[in-house]
Amino acid sequence: MIQAKILFIEQEIVKSSKIDMEKLAAVKKIKMLLKEIDFKAEVIPLENAKTVRKLLESLKNGPLNNHEFLIVKELIKY
């Protein structure tokens, strides 16, 4: 589910008349982090941005930047 949502967000960015390259880079980074998750063994809590943020930060081994966190918020709302 989260993988489909991130693809939709990426498509919206690419289809826009003015592509936000920083936002697109954030989406690509999050997609890369999501590939590290075994979705058969893990459940992603999509109702809470803080929990998703903590999960992605643990995978990244560092804090998310502002654009990445905005993408996380967008994933929760999507």
N, C-alpha and C positions, 0 to 999 in steps of 0.2 A: 504494500500500500504506500509506504513512504517513498519507495523507489519511483512509483508512478507519479506521485505528487511532485517530486523533484524534477522529473522529466517535463511535466506540464509547465512548471515555473521556468525551466530552461527554454522551452519552446516559446513562451510568452516574451522572454527577453530577446531572443533571436529574431522574432517576428516584429518587434517594435521598430519604429522608424529611426529611433536613436538608441543604439545598443549601448547599454551601461556595461563597460568592460570589467569594472571592479565587481559588479554584481554577478556577472557571468563567471568570473574567476572564482567567486565565493561558491557558486552553485557547483562548479566543477570540483572544487576541493571537498565539498560536502558529499558529492557523488562518490568520490574516491574513498572517503572515510566510511561511507555506507557499504562499500564493497567488502570491507573487513568484517562485517557482521554476519554471523550465521543466523539467518532469519528462521531456520527450523528450530533452533535452540533458544533464541532470544525473542522477547516481545518488546517492541518499541512503544513506549507510552506517549502517544501522539496528542494527548490532551493537556500536556504540561510542557511548556517551552523550557523551563529550568531543568527538568529531567533530561530532555533531549539534548540540551546544551551540555550538561554534565557528561552524558554518554559520548558525545562528539569530542569534547575536550579531552576525555580520557583516551580516546582513539588517536587524537592528534598529539597527545602528550604536551599540551599547552592550551592557552586560552583561545577562544574563537575571536576573530577580529569583528569589528562592527558590522561589516557587510555579511559575514557568515552568520552572525546572530540574527540579523534582520531576515535572512533566508529561513532560519529556524522558526522565527515567529510566523513567517509566511506559510511554512509547512503546517503549522498548528492551525492556522485560520483556513487553509485551503480545503 
